[in-house]
């Protein structure tokens, strides 16, 4: 069974930072590109970032490029997302998924972790 468990969300003030983590199990983690997606209150899902199988290539949505950094550790089977300079529009539930690019929105998501940016 594919298990994806996100963690690290919380309530953060604008301009702050945090790091999200995703623990993967039940599949060959290193054989798949991985992505982060998010869904803001009242909005549809949005692809955020992807990383290829060995971590040598990354891609970001325009809205997060320069502020977010995706990384992975294939030995630990974990995926991370470092988020800097948080803004209210970053408020969303964040999920990790298998796959590269917007197609990853169609795959299995984890249970999610909520990021709330508020003063």
Phi, psi and omega in degrees: 000138176281123177238128177230119186237110180272151177205169174106354179289170180172188178262122186228143178283154178305140183088351181279182183223156169200168179235127176263149179231152176225121177262125184250146175203164175087004177203169181281085186308315184291350180268359186234140162295151180229155182221159165250137174231164179214160176223115180277158179304128178076007181235165177281171180293147182230128172289137185249308188197153177224158176219139182283181191299319183259007176079013183269352179221139179225161178214146184224146169294150181303327184291342184239349183301132182093343179246329183253146176226123179263144178208167179213156175230102185289334176293319178271350182058051179232151176236140183231157174220110175272127184241123179241160176051054182299142178234160180305327180292349176278352178299121184184169167267129185254138183228148168259148182216161171280143174117169183246132173075191184302336176301336179297340176299337184273350184274186179286131176260160170280197181278345176088159173221136189267130173249123178240120181254111185205144175267000000 
